[in-house]
């Protein structure tokens, strides 16, 4: 019984964590690409 409850709680927490961290990952990726990026990568693409 306890194992079933713990499994359900872990699934709920994992889902909430994914929903919360997804926009953070997207923003971090956008900020990383816009500010840092790979040196010379964007220049090669523009050429």
N, C-alpha and C positions, 0 to 999 in steps of 0.2 A: 504493500500500500504506500509506504513512504517512498519507495523507489519510483513509483508511478508519479507521485506528486513532485518529486525532485526533477524527474525527467520533463514534466510539463513546465515547471518553473524555468528550467534551463532552456527549453525551446522558446518560451516567451521572452526571456532575457536576451537570447541570441537574436530573435527577430527585432526587438526594440533596439538593440545595439546596431544591427545592420541599418535600420532606418535612420538612426541618429548619426552614424558615421558615414553614410553614403554621401550626403551633401558636403561633409567636411572633406572627404577624399576628393570630390569634384572640385571644390574651391582650392584645396591645396595643389591639385594638379594644374588648375588654371593659373594660379599665382606662380607656381614653379615654372610653367612654360613661358609666361609673359615676362617674368622678372629675371629668372636665372636661365633656364633652358640649357641646351648643350652649346658650348662655344663653337660658333661656326656652323651649327646645324641649320639655323634659320637662313643664314647667308647662302648656304648651298642650295636650299630650297628656292630662294628667290632667283638664283641664277638659272 
